[in-house]
Amino acid sequence: MSNCKICVVDDSFPNFKLDKNGICNYCNLHFEMEKDMPNDQRGMEIINKKVKEIKNRNKKNKYDVVVGVSGGRDSTYLLYYAKKILGLRCLAIHLNDGFGNPVAGKNMENATKILNIDFKVLTTDWKLSKDLKKSFLKACVPDIETPTDIAIASALYVACIEYKVKDIFIGQSFRTEGISPLEWNFLDGAYVKDIQKKYGTEKIPSWKPNKLCFDLDTKKLFYYVFIKRIKVFTPFYYFDYNRNEVDKLIYKELSWKNTGAHYYDDLYQTLMFRWYKEKFGIDRRKFNYSALIRSGQMKKEV
């Protein structure tokens, strides 16, 4: 098995390539992204400029920004950062798809209460949601959580429409989560519709801008982004986000508890990780750990 000199990505990854220095294409992509999204003083200037823009765009609204929350580390700290550090008026939005981790639920309750942030839970059609999960299992594709991931994005746009908010914050960072191959996680509504048509029994309803959907595609995104002019921003791209330090802070300030593992705020993820590993030989931890190695938060030898 060929391995990268820097990270733990190997030839089990699609399109894996090593350059003449033994560094993989995933590392090189990471380094290119760092040039465009610096996490030093230049990054803070980008954040400050963005915050000023957000406050101006939403000054007539009750909220400045919609923040997606799951009860995990990243989204919990994002709430803290948006409210306490940036001084934004936040609306916390969570998607309930039937597999929430009770620990994560308590984390969200604690964080929003302590920070005095309004918290709304949007719930999917359970019958359709369950049928979609069955369809993806029958299709034997790796990314069996795709419908829920797309519904999460849909929930944030729907909240923006309902509360007339123009901005969304997402708690993600390529420096800590890594770069997943498209072959492992293809987030496209047309893909979901095609699988459901072939393997499902429930029909995906016609799309309405103010309703949750599992088939968010290019046309629907065009409406939200270009017609309604809703913008998505990832603050963690632009400052030094260290998971170990964040754990200590949110444990102390927000009574946060670890859900057991990364992404385990959704219990269906526990099945997905095993599905990836045993059926397809895919170890998703590798691209997560590789990101932490590149950002100096983990040693490769560990």
ROVO-716560 format. One record per residue: residue number from 1; residue in one letter; chain; y, z negated, x negated of N, C-alpha, C, O in turn. Coordinates in steps of 0.02 Angstrom, whole numbers. Layout:
! residues N
SITE  pos  code  unit     nyy     nzz     nxx    cayy    cazz    caxx     cyy     czz     cxx     oyy     ozz     oxx
SITE  NUM     A     A       Y       Z       X       Y       Z       X       Y       Z       X       Y       Z       X
...
! end
This chain:
! residues 302
SITE  pos  code  unit     nyy     nzz     nxx    cayy    cazz    caxx     cyy     czz     cxx     oyy     ozz     oxx
SITE    1     M     A     -60       0     -42       0       0       0      62       0     -44      68     -40     -90
SITE    2     S     A     109      45     -29     172      48     -66     221      -1     -38     229      -7      23
SITE    3     N     A     256     -37     -82     305     -87     -61     373     -73     -91     379     -42    -144
SITE    4     C     A     425     -97     -57     493     -92     -83     503    -144    -138     475    -199    -135
SITE    5     K     A     543    -127    -186     559    -172    -241     600    -232    -218     594    -287    -246
SITE    6     I     A     641    -222    -167     687    -274    -144     658    -315     -86     657    -376     -89
SITE    7     C     A     636    -281     -34     616    -315      28     541    -311      39     504    -294      -7
SITE    8     V     A     517    -327     100     446    -326     114     426    -267     159     371    -266     186
SITE    9     V     A     471    -219     167     454    -157     202     403    -118     159     409    -116      98
SITE   10     D     A     353     -89     192     302     -52     156     285      12     194     319      30     241
SITE   11     D     A     232      46     173     217     111     202     183     106     271     160     156     298
SITE   12     S     A     181      46     300     161      40     370     219      57     416     210      65     476
SITE   13     F     A     280      64     387     340      82     425     345     158     431     332     193     382
SITE   14     P     A     363     184     489     372     256     497     426     283     448     476     250     437
SITE   15     N     A     413     341     421     461     375     377     480     335     315     534     344     288
SITE   16     F     A     435     291     294     448     250     235     452     294     172     410     336     160
SITE   17     K     A     505     282     133     515     319      70     544     273      17     583     228      33
SITE   18     L     A     524     284     -45     552     247    -101     593     294    -144     573     351    -157
SITE   19     D     A     652     270    -166     691     312    -212     666     302    -283     616     268    -294
SITE   20     K     A     700     332    -332     676     330    -401     677     260    -430     646     247    -481
SITE   21     N     A     714     214    -397     718     145    -421     670      99    -384     669      38    -395
SITE   22     G     A     629     128    -340     580      89    -303     609      52    -244     579       4    -218
SITE   23     I     A     668      74    -221     702      42    -164     691      85    -103     699     146    -106
SITE   24     C     A     673      54     -47     656      92      13     717     119      50     773      95      39
SITE   25     N     A     706     168      93     761     198     131     791     150     182     848     158     201
SITE   26     Y     A     752      99     203     779      49     249     831       5     212     882     -12     241
SITE   27     C     A     817     -13     150     865     -51     110     928      -9      98     984     -34     105
SITE   28     N     A     919      53      81     977      96      67    1020     106     129    1081     109     124
SITE   29     L     A     988     111     187    1026     115     250    1065      50     261    1123      52     282
SITE   30     H     A    1033      -7     248    1066     -72     254    1129     -75     210    1182     -97     232
SITE   31     F     A    1122     -52     148    1179     -55     102    1236      -8     123    1295     -23     113
SITE   32     E     A    1218      49     153    1269      94     179    1306      62     238    1367      69     244
SITE   33     M     A    1269      28     280    1299      -6     338    1346     -62     314    1398     -74     345
SITE   34     E     A    1328     -96     261    1371    -149     234    1439    -122     212    1489    -158     217
SITE   35     K     A    1441     -61     188    1504     -31     167    1550     -21     228    1611     -32     224
SITE   36     D     A    1520       1     283    1560      15     343    1576     -48     383    1626     -50     420
SITE   37     M     A    1535    -100     375    1545    -163     413    1545    -222     365    1496    -259     362
SITE   38     P     A    1599    -232     327    1602    -286     277    1605    -354     310    1634    -362     363
SITE   39     N     A    1575    -404     277    1576    -472     305    1618    -520     262    1604    -579     257
SITE   40     D     A    1670    -491     230    1716    -531     189    1784    -534     225    1787    -530     286
SITE   41     Q     A    1838    -540     187    1904    -544     217    1921    -482     257    1955    -486     308
SITE   42     R     A    1896    -424     235    1908    -363     273    1876    -367     342    1903    -342     391
SITE   43     G     A    1817    -398     344    1783    -407     408    1822    -453     455    1826    -440     515
SITE   44     M     A    1850    -506     427    1889    -552     468    1951    -518     496    1973    -533     552
SITE   45     E     A    1979    -473     458    2037    -435     483    2017    -390     541    2055    -382     589
SITE   46     I     A    1957    -361     537    1932    -320     592    1921    -363     654    1939    -342     709
SITE   47     I     A    1892    -423     645    1881    -468     702    1947    -489     734    1954    -487     795
SITE   48     N     A    1995    -509     693    2060    -531     719    2096    -475     757    2127    -487     809
SITE   49     K     A    2091    -415     731    2122    -358     765    2087    -346     832    2120    -330     882
SITE   50     K     A    2021    -352     832    1982    -342     893    1999    -395     946    2005    -378    1005
SITE   51     V     A    2005    -457     925    2020    -511     972    2088    -500    1004    2097    -511    1064
SITE   52     K     A    2136    -479     965    2203    -466     992    2200    -410    1044    2233    -414    1096
SITE   53     E     A    2162    -359    1029    2153    -303    1075    2119    -326    1140    2139    -307    1195
SITE   54     I     A    2067    -368    1133    2029    -393    1191    2074    -435    1236    2073    -427    1297
SITE   55     K     A    2114    -478    1207    2159    -520    1247    2211    -478    1285    2228    -494    1342
SITE   56     N     A    2234    -426    1253    2283    -382    1286    2250    -342    1342    2281    -333    1395
SITE   57     R     A    2189    -319    1332    2155    -278    1381    2134    -318    1443    2127    -290    1497
SITE   58     N     A    2124    -383    1434    2098    -423    1488    2146    -478    1512    2125    -524    1547
SITE   59     K     A    2209    -473    1494    2256    -527    1509    2266    -539    1584    2287    -593    1604
SITE   60     K     A    2253    -489    1625    2260    -497    1697    2195    -520    1730    2193    -532    1790
SITE   61     N     A    2143    -527    1691    2078    -548    1717    2065    -622    1705    2100    -654    1666
SITE   62     K     A    2016    -648    1739    1997    -718    1730    1964    -729    1662    1970    -783    1633
SITE   63     Y     A    1928    -678    1638    1891    -684    1576    1913    -630    1526    1934    -575    1545
SITE   64     D     A    1907    -647    1462    1921    -599    1409    1860    -558    1391    1864    -499    1376
SITE   65     V     A    1802    -591    1395    1741    -559    1370    1679    -585    1405    1675    -643    1424
SITE   66     V     A    1632    -539    1415    1565    -556    1440    1520    -565    1379    1517    -522    1335
SITE   67     V     A    1484    -621    1377    1440    -637    1321    1368    -641    1346    1353    -681    1390
SITE   68     G     A    1324    -601    1317    1254    -604    1335    1221    -664    1302    1227    -673    1241
SITE   69     V     A    1185    -705    1341    1153    -765    1313    1079    -767    1332    1059    -745    1386
SITE   70     S     A    1039    -795    1286     967    -801    1298     942    -872    1287     887    -889    1308
SITE   71     G     A     983    -914    1254     961    -981    1236     935    -986    1165     920   -1040    1141
SITE   72     G     A     930    -928    1132     910    -927    1062     968    -944    1017    1024    -955    1040
SITE   73     R     A     955    -947     953    1005    -966     903    1067    -920     905    1123    -944     909
SITE   74     D     A    1055    -855     902    1110    -808     893    1159    -809     951    1220    -813     942
SITE   75     S     A    1133    -804    1012    1177    -801    1070    1211    -868    1083    1267    -871    1109
SITE   76     T     A    1177    -923    1066    1207    -989    1074    1266    -997    1027    1319   -1021    1047
SITE   77     Y     A    1257    -977     965    1313    -982     918    1369    -933     936    1427    -947     926
SITE   78     L     A    1350    -875     963    1401    -827     983    1449    -857    1035    1509    -846    1032
SITE   79     L     A    1421    -895    1083    1463    -929    1132    1511    -976    1097    1571    -977    1112
SITE   80     Y     A    1485   -1016    1051    1526   -1064    1013    1580   -1027     975    1639   -1047     976
SITE   81     Y     A    1561    -974     941    1608    -937     899    1663    -904     942    1722    -907     924
SITE   82     A     A    1644    -874     997    1693    -840    1040    1742    -889    1071    1802    -875    1076
SITE   83     K     A    1717    -947    1092    1760    -995    1126    1799   -1039    1077    1860   -1044    1082
SITE   84     K     A    1764   -1071    1030    1795   -1121     987    1833   -1090     928    1885   -1116     908
SITE   85     I     A    1807   -1036     900    1838   -1006     841    1889    -953     860    1944    -951     833
SITE   86     L     A    1870    -909     907    1913    -853     924    1959    -868     984    2008    -832     996
SITE   87     G     A    1945    -921    1020    1987    -940    1077    1986    -893    1136    2036    -884    1170
SITE   88     L     A    1928    -862    1148    1922    -815    1204    1896    -849    1267    1859    -898    1264
SITE   89     R     A    1918    -823    1324    1893    -847    1388    1827    -810    1403    1828    -749    1416
SITE   90     C     A    1772    -846    1401    1706    -814    1403    1672    -823    1471    1680    -873    1505
SITE   91     L     A    1634    -772    1490    1587    -776    1545    1518    -765    1516    1503    -710    1490
SITE   92     A     A    1475    -815    1519    1407    -810    1492    1361    -779    1544    1358    -802    1601
SITE   93     I     A    1324    -727    1524    1278    -692    1570    1207    -694    1542    1195    -678    1484
SITE   94     H     A    1160    -714    1584    1090    -715    1565    1049    -675    1614    1060    -680    1675
SITE   95     L     A    1001    -636    1589     956    -599    1633     891    -638    1641     858    -656    1592
SITE   96     N     A     873    -652    1703     810    -686    1718     760    -633    1739     766    -602    1792
SITE   97     D     A     709    -622    1696     658    -572    1711     590    -604    1722     538    -571    1719
SITE   98     G     A     590    -670    1734     529    -704    1753     489    -736    1697     439    -769    1710
SITE   99     F     A     510    -727    1633     472    -753    1577     515    -797    1531     501    -802    1472
SITE  100     G     A     565    -830    1559     609    -871    1519     574    -933    1491     533    -964    1524
SITE  101     N     A     591    -950    1429     566   -1010    1397     607   -1070    1421     669   -1068    1416
SITE  102     P     A     576   -1122    1449     613   -1180    1474     659   -1211    1422     713   -1236    1439
SITE  103     V     A     639   -1210    1359     681   -1237    1305     745   -1196    1300     799   -1224    1292
SITE  104     A     A     739   -1130    1304     797   -1086    1302     842   -1098    1362     904   -1097    1356
SITE  105     G     A     811   -1109    1420     851   -1122    1480     894   -1184    1472     952   -1185    1491
SITE  106     K     A     865   -1237    1443     902   -1299    1432     957   -1287    1380    1012   -1315    1386
SITE  107     N     A     943   -1247    1329     993   -1231    1278    1054   -1198    1310    1111   -1214    1292
SITE  108     M     A    1043   -1151    1355    1098   -1117    1388    1138   -1165    1432    1200   -1163    1433
SITE  109     E     A    1102   -1207    1467    1134   -1256    1510    1179   -1303    1469    1236   -1316    1487
SITE  110     N     A    1152   -1328    1413    1190   -1374    1370    1251   -1340    1340    1306   -1367    1342
SITE  111     A     A    1241   -1280    1313    1296   -1246    1278    1354   -1229    1325    1412   -1242    1309
SITE  112     T     A    1338   -1201    1383    1391   -1182    1429    1427   -1243    1458    1487   -1240    1472
SITE  113     K     A    1391   -1297    1468    1421   -1358    1494    1467   -1390    1443    1524   -1408    1458
SITE  114     I     A    1443   -1398    1381    1482   -1429    1328    1544   -1388    1312    1598   -1416    1299
SITE  115     L     A    1537   -1322    1311    1593   -1277    1295    1638   -1263    1355    1690   -1231    1348
SITE  116     N     A    1616   -1286    1414    1654   -1273    1476    1663   -1198    1488    1718   -1173    1497
SITE  117     I     A    1606   -1164    1487    1605   -1091    1497    1567   -1076    1562    1514   -1103    1574
SITE  118     D     A    1595   -1032    1603    1561   -1012    1665    1497    -974    1647    1496    -934    1601
SITE  119     F     A    1444    -989    1684    1378    -963    1669    1347    -931    1731    1340    -964    1783
SITE  120     K     A    1328    -867    1725    1297    -832    1781    1229    -804    1761    1220    -777    1706
SITE  121     V     A    1180    -812    1806    1113    -786    1794    1100    -729    1842    1107    -737    1903
SITE  122     L     A    1082    -670    1815    1065    -612    1856     990    -604    1855     959    -604    1801
SITE  123     T     A     959    -597    1913     886    -594    1918     862    -525    1938     890    -493    1983
SITE  124     T     A     811    -501    1904     783    -435    1918     739    -437    1981     720    -491    2004
SITE  125     D     A     724    -379    2006     675    -371    2060     606    -386    2029     580    -346    1991
SITE  126     W     A     578    -444    2046     517    -466    2013     458    -418    2024     419    -407    1979
SITE  127     K     A     452    -391    2084     397    -345    2098     401    -283    2054     351    -261    2027
SITE  128     L     A     461    -255    2048     471    -196    2006     463    -214    1932     431    -177    1894
SITE  129     S     A     491    -271    1913     486    -293    1843     414    -301    1821     395    -279    1767
SITE  130     K     A     374    -332    1863     303    -343    1848     266    -276    1844     223    -267    1800
SITE  131     D     A     282    -230    1888     249    -165    1888     267    -125    1826     225     -89    1798
SITE  132     L     A     330    -130    1804     351     -96    1742     313    -123    1681     294     -84    1638
SITE  133     K     A     304    -188    1679     266    -217    1623     194    -191    1623     167    -176    1570
SITE  134     K     A     164    -186    1681      96    -159    1686      95     -86    1663      48     -64    1629
SITE  135     S     A     146     -48    1683     149      23    1665     152      32    1589     118      76    1562
SITE  136     F     A     192      -8    1555     197      -2    1483     133     -23    1448     115       4    1396
SITE  137     L     A      97     -72    1476      32     -91    1448     -18     -34    1457     -56     -19    1411
SITE  138     K     A     -18      -3    1516     -63      53    1529     -47     113    1485     -93     150    1464
SITE  139     A     A      17     123    1470      37     180    1428      17     170    1355      16     218    1316
SITE  140     C     A       1     107    1336     -21      91    1268      32     111    1216      17     140    1164
SITE  141     V     A      95      94    1230     149     104    1183     166      37    1152     153     -15    1182
SITE  142     P     A     195      35    1092     210     -29    1059     263     -71    1095     255    -131    1103
SITE  143     D     A     317     -38    1117     377     -74    1140     372     -93    1214     408     -66    1256
SITE  144     I     A     327    -140    1229     313    -157    1299     369    -198    1332     367    -210    1392
SITE  145     E     A     418    -220    1294     474    -258    1322     535    -215    1335     587    -241    1355
SITE  146     T     A     529    -150    1325     586    -104    1333     621    -109    1401     683    -113    1401
SITE  147     P     A     586    -110    1458     622    -115    1521     667    -177    1526     723    -173    1551
SITE  148     T     A     643    -234    1501     683    -294    1503     743    -289    1456     798    -310    1474
SITE  149     D     A     733    -262    1396     788    -253    1349     843    -210    1379     903    -224    1371
SITE  150     I     A     823    -157    1414     872    -114    1446     906    -149    1504     966    -141    1515
SITE  151     A     A     868    -188    1542     897    -226    1598     948    -277    1574     997    -290    1609
SITE  152     I     A     937    -305    1514     986    -352    1485    1053    -317    1474    1105    -343    1492
SITE  153     A     A    1051    -257    1444    1112    -218    1434    1145    -202    1500    1206    -206    1508
SITE  154     S     A    1103    -183    1549    1129    -167    1616    1164    -227    1647    1217    -219    1677
SITE  155     A     A    1136    -287    1638    1164    -348    1667    1235    -360    1640    1279    -382    1677
SITE  156     L     A    1246    -346    1577    1312    -357    1547    1363    -308    1575    1420    -327    1588
SITE  157     Y     A    1343    -246    1583    1389    -196    1613    1404    -213    1686    1460    -206    1709
SITE  158     V     A    1352    -233    1722    1361    -252    1793    1410    -310    1800    1452    -311    1845
SITE  159     A     A    1404    -359    1755    1450    -416    1756    1521    -394    1742    1568    -419    1773
SITE  160     C     A    1529    -347    1697    1596    -321    1682    1627    -287    1743    1686    -295    1757
SITE  161     I     A    1585    -250    1779    1610    -217    1839    1631    -268    1892    1684    -263    1922
SITE  162     E     A    1588    -319    1902    1602    -369    1954    1665    -410    1938    1704    -425    1983
SITE  163     Y     A    1673    -428    1875    1729    -473    1857    1787    -436    1823    1834    -467    1798
SITE  164     K     A    1783    -369    1822    1836    -327    1795    1853    -342    1722    1911    -342    1702
SITE  165     V     A    1801    -356    1684    1808    -369    1612    1796    -304    1574    1755    -263    1593
SITE  166     K     A    1832    -296    1519    1828    -233    1481    1788    -240    1416    1779    -190    1381
SITE  167     D     A    1765    -301    1399    1733    -310    1334    1670    -352    1339    1666    -400    1378
SITE  168     I     A    1621    -334    1297    1557    -368    1293    1546    -390    1220    1558    -351    1174
SITE  169     F     A    1522    -452    1211    1501    -476    1145    1425    -480    1143    1393    -504    1190
SITE  170     I     A    1396    -456    1088    1324    -458    1077    1310    -499    1014    1343    -489     963
SITE  171     G     A    1262    -544    1017    1245    -586     959    1190    -557     916    1136    -585     912
SITE  172     Q     A    1204    -502     884    1155    -470     840    1187    -455     772    1248    -449     766
SITE  173     S     A    1145    -450     721    1169    -429     655    1113    -395     616    1057    -421     612
SITE  174     F     A    1127    -339     588    1077    -304     547    1061    -343     484    1009    -332     453
SITE  175     R     A    1105    -389     465    1095    -429     404    1042    -484     415    1013    -509     367
SITE  176     T     A    1030    -503     477     981    -556     491     922    -532     533     868    -561     530
SITE  177     E     A     932    -479     572     878    -455     615     843    -394     587     784    -382     603
SITE  178     G     A     878    -356     546     846    -299     515     854    -234     553     889    -230     603
SITE  179     I     A     819    -183     529     823    -116     557     754     -96     581     708     -85     541
SITE  180     S     A     746     -91     647     682     -74     676     675       1     684     722      33     709
SITE  181     P     A     619      31     663     609     102     674     611     120     748     587      82     790
SITE  182     L     A     639     178     764     641     200     834     572     206     864     562     196     924
SITE  183     E     A     523     223     821     454     230     846     426     163     873     378     162     911
SITE  184     W     A     457     108     852     434      42     874     475      14     931     453     -33     965
SITE  185     N     A     533      41     943     577      11     993     627      63    1018     684      64     997
SITE  186     F     A     604     106    1063     644     162    1086     679     144    1151     650     149    1205
SITE  187     L     A     742     123    1146     779      99    1205     814     156    1240     871     174    1223
SITE  188     D     A     781     184    1290     810     239    1327     783     237    1399     723     233    1410
SITE  189     G     A     829     241    1446     810     237    1516     765     294    1539     721     284    1581
SITE  190     A     A     775     353    1511     733     410    1529     660     399    1509     614     420    1544
SITE  191     Y     A     651     365    1453     585     347    1428     551     299    1477     492     307    1492
SITE  192     V     A     588     250    1502     561     202    1550     541     238    1615     487     226    1642
SITE  193     K     A     585     281    1640     571     318    1702     508     361    1695     468     365    1741
SITE  194     D     A     500     392    1637     442     436    1626     377     396    1627     328     417    1658
SITE  195     I     A     376     338    1593     316     297    1591     301     269    1661     243     268    1682
SITE  196     Q     A     353     247    1696     342     220    1763     316     273    1811     275     259    1854
SITE  197     K     A     340     334    1804     318     389    1847     243     404    1836     207     420    1883
SITE  198     K     A     221     397    1774     152     413    1757     103     356    1773      46     368    1793
SITE  199     Y     A     126     294    1763      79     238    1767      96     185    1819      55     142    1834
SITE  200     G     A     156     188    1848     177     135    1894     162     150    1967     143     206    1985
SITE  201     T     A     171      99    2008     163     106    2081     229      95    2117     237     118    2174
SITE  202     E     A     275      58    2086     340      45    2116     391      97    2093     390     118    2035
SITE  203     K     A     433     118    2138     484     168    2123     547     134    2098     571      85    2127
SITE  204     I     A     575     161    2044     639     135    2019     694     159    2067     701     219    2077
SITE  205     P     A     733     114    2096     784     134    2145     841     174    2116     851     174    2055
SITE  206     S     A     877     209    2159     935     248    2137     986     202    2105     996     145    2126
SITE  207     W     A    1019     228    2055    1067     187    2016    1132     176    2053    1160     222    2084
SITE  208     K     A    1157     115    2048    1224      97    2072    1258      58    2016    1227      14    1987
SITE  209     P     A    1321      73    2000    1355      41    1943    1356     -35    1946    1358     -67    1894
SITE  210     N     A    1355     -64    2006    1360    -136    2013    1292    -170    2025    1289    -228    2046
SITE  211     K     A    1237    -133    2012    1170    -160    2021    1130    -156    1956    1137    -109    1917
SITE  212     L     A    1088    -207    1945    1045    -206    1886     999    -145    1887     977    -123    1940
SITE  213     C     A     984    -119    1828     937     -63    1825     894     -68    1762     913    -101    1713
SITE  214     F     A     836     -36    1764     791     -34    1706     794      34    1671     761      44    1620
SITE  215     D     A     834      80    1698     835     149    1672     904     170    1648     927     226    1662
SITE  216     L     A     938     125    1614    1003     140    1586     996     196    1535     963     188    1483
SITE  217     D     A    1027     254    1549    1021     312    1505    1090     337    1486    1140     305    1500
SITE  218     T     A    1092     395    1455    1155     423    1429    1206     434    1484    1265     418    1474
SITE  219     K     A    1186     460    1541    1233     473    1596    1264     408    1622    1323     405    1636
SITE  220     K     A    1222     357    1629    1247     293    1655    1292     260    1603    1344     231    1621
SITE  221     L     A    1273     264    1540    1316     236    1487    1383     272    1484    1434     241    1470
SITE  222     F     A    1383     337    1497    1445     375    1498    1493     346    1550    1553     340    1538
SITE  223     Y     A    1466     327    1607    1509     298    1660    1540     232    1636    1601     223    1642
SITE  224     Y     A    1499     188    1608    1525     123    1587    1573     129    1528    1625      95    1526
SITE  225     V     A    1556     171    1481    1595     175    1418    1657     218    1425    1711     199    1401
SITE  226     F     A    1651     276    1458    1708     323    1460    1747     322    1525    1807     335    1526
SITE  227     I     A    1714     305    1580    1751     301    1644    1781     231    1653    1841     224    1667
SITE  228     K     A    1739     179    1645    1763     110    1653    1792      82    1588    1824      29    1588
SITE  229     R     A    1780     116    1533    1807      98    1467    1787      27    1445    1828     -11    1420
SITE  230     I     A    1724      10    1455    1697     -54    1433    1673     -46    1361    1638       1    1344
SITE  231     K     A    1694     -93    1319    1677     -89    1247    1630    -146    1227    1635    -202    1252
SITE  232     V     A    1584    -130    1181    1537    -179    1155    1554    -194    1082    1567    -149    1043
SITE  233     F     A    1554    -259    1065    1572    -279     997    1520    -329     971    1497    -372    1009
SITE  234     T     A    1503    -323     907    1455    -369     875    1491    -407     820    1493    -384     763
SITE  235     P     A    1519    -466     835    1558    -504     785    1518    -522     722    1547    -525     668
SITE  236     F     A    1453    -534     730    1413    -556     673    1410    -504     617    1393    -521     560
SITE  237     Y     A    1427    -442     632    1428    -390     580    1484    -402     530    1481    -375     474
SITE  238     Y     A    1533    -442     548    1595    -444     508    1611    -512     477    1667    -521     452
SITE  239     F     A    1564    -560     478    1575    -621     440    1508    -646     415    1455    -621     435
SITE  240     D     A    1510    -694     370    1449    -718     337    1410    -763     384    1422    -823     388
SITE  241     Y     A    1364    -733     421    1324    -769     470    1260    -794     438    1215    -754     423
SITE  242     N     A    1256    -860     427    1198    -890     393    1158    -931     444    1184    -979     472
SITE  243     R     A    1096    -913     455    1056    -944     506    1044   -1019     494    1046   -1058     542
SITE  244     N     A    1032   -1038     432    1018   -1108     418    1079   -1152     434    1072   -1206     463
SITE  245     E     A    1137   -1128     416    1199   -1166     431    1213   -1168     506    1235   -1219     532
SITE  246     V     A    1199   -1112     539    1210   -1109     612    1163   -1157     649    1184   -1191     696
SITE  247     D     A    1101   -1161     627    1053   -1208     658    1081   -1279     659    1078   -1313     710
SITE  248     K     A    1107   -1300     602    1133   -1368     596    1193   -1378     643    1199   -1430     675
SITE  249     L     A    1236   -1329     645    1297   -1335     686    1282   -1339     760    1306   -1383     795
SITE  250     I     A    1242   -1292     785    1230   -1292     858    1184   -1349     880    1187   -1371     937
SITE  251     Y     A    1142   -1373     834    1102   -1432     850    1148   -1492     860    1139   -1532     906
SITE  252     K     A    1198   -1499     816    1243   -1555     819    1294   -1549     876    1306   -1597     912
SITE  253     E     A    1323   -1490     883    1378   -1480     930    1356   -1463    1001    1390   -1481    1049
SITE  254     L     A    1298   -1429    1008    1278   -1403    1074    1210   -1427    1097    1183   -1402    1147
SITE  255     S     A    1181   -1476    1061    1115   -1503    1079    1062   -1449    1084    1018   -1451    1127
SITE  256     W     A    1066   -1402    1039    1020   -1345    1039     952   -1364    1009     949   -1403     962
SITE  257     K     A     898   -1335    1036     832   -1344    1008     800   -1276     994     809   -1229    1032
SITE  258     N     A     763   -1272     940     730   -1210     922     676   -1193     973     638   -1237     994
SITE  259     T     A     673   -1130     994     624   -1109    1045     554   -1099    1017     508   -1084    1054
SITE  260     G     A     546   -1106     951     480   -1099     920     475   -1043     870     439   -1048     821
SITE  261     A     A     512    -989     883     513    -932     838     568    -884     860     593    -889     916
SITE  262     H     A     588    -839     816     640    -791     832     618    -748     891     562    -721     891
SITE  263     Y     A     661    -741     941     649    -703    1002     607    -740    1054     594    -713    1108
SITE  264     Y     A     584    -801    1039     540    -835    1087     578    -869    1144     550    -910    1180
SITE  265     D     A     643    -853    1152     678    -875    1211     649    -838    1272     660    -859    1329
SITE  266     D     A     614    -783    1261     578    -746    1313     503    -752    1298     480    -726    1247
SITE  267     L     A     465    -785    1341     395    -798    1327     353    -734    1324     299    -734    1293
SITE  268     Y     A     376    -680    1355     338    -618    1352     337    -590    1281     293    -551    1262
SITE  269     Q     A     386    -612    1241     388    -589    1171     328    -614    1132     306    -582    1085
SITE  270     T     A     300    -671    1152     241    -697    1118     182    -649    1125     144    -638    1078
SITE  271     L     A     176    -620    1185     124    -569    1196     140    -506    1157      96    -475    1128
SITE  272     M     A     205    -487    1157     224    -425    1124     210    -426    1049     186    -377    1021
SITE  273     F     A     223    -483    1017     210    -488     946     136    -479     931     118    -446     882
SITE  274     R     A      93    -509     973      21    -502     963      -2    -431     979     -45    -404     944
SITE  275     W     A      27    -401    1030      13    -331    1049      29    -284     991     -12    -241     973
SITE  276     Y     A      88    -292     962     107    -252     904      56    -259     848      32    -209     821
SITE  277     K     A      40    -321     831       0    -335     772     -73    -313     780    -100    -279     737
SITE  278     E     A    -104    -331     837    -176    -319     844    -192    -248     867    -245    -221     849
SITE  279     K     A    -148    -218     906    -163    -151     932    -137     -96     887    -168     -43     881
SITE  280     F     A     -79    -108     855     -47     -54     817     -39     -70     743     -16     -28     704
SITE  281     G     A     -59    -130     722     -53    -148     652      19    -156     629      35    -147     570
SITE  282     I     A      64    -172     677     135    -178     662     154    -252     657     142    -290     704
SITE  283     D     A     182    -272     601     205    -341     592     281    -340     596     315    -325     547
SITE  284     R     A     308    -357     655     380    -355     666     419    -403     621     479    -395     610
SITE  285     R     A     385    -454     596     419    -501     553     445    -468     490     494    -491     459
SITE  286     K     A     413    -413     470     432    -382     407     503    -356     406     538    -363     356
SITE  287     F     A     526    -326     462     595    -301     459     645    -358     470     702    -353     447
SITE  288     N     A     625    -412     504     667    -471     509     674    -505     441     730    -520     419
SITE  289     Y     A     618    -517     409     619    -551     344     654    -508     291     689    -534     248
SITE  290     S     A     645    -443     295     678    -398     247     753    -404     251     788    -403     200
SITE  291     A     A     779    -409     312     851    -417     321     876    -481     290     928    -482     257
SITE  292     L     A     839    -536     300     858    -600     272     854    -599     196     895    -631     163
SITE  293     I     A     806    -563     168     801    -556      96     861    -518      68     891    -539      19
SITE  294     R     A     880    -463     101     937    -423      78    1002    -463      81    1046    -454      39
SITE  295     S     A    1008    -507     132    1069    -545     139    1067    -612     102    1114    -652     108
SITE  296     G     A    1014    -623      63    1010    -683      21     992    -747      58    1003    -801      32
SITE  297     Q     A     964    -741     119     947    -801     158     873    -817     154     850    -866     184
SITE  298     M     A     835    -776     118     763    -788     108     743    -755      42     770    -704      23
SITE  299     K     A     694    -786       8     668    -756     -53     606    -715     -37     565    -734       5
SITE  300     K     A     599    -659     -71     542    -615     -59     476    -650     -74     426    -637     -40
SITE  301     E     A     475    -694    -123     413    -728    -142     387    -773     -87     327    -785     -83
SITE  302     V     A     431    -799     -44     411    -843      10     372    -805      61     350    -833     112
! end
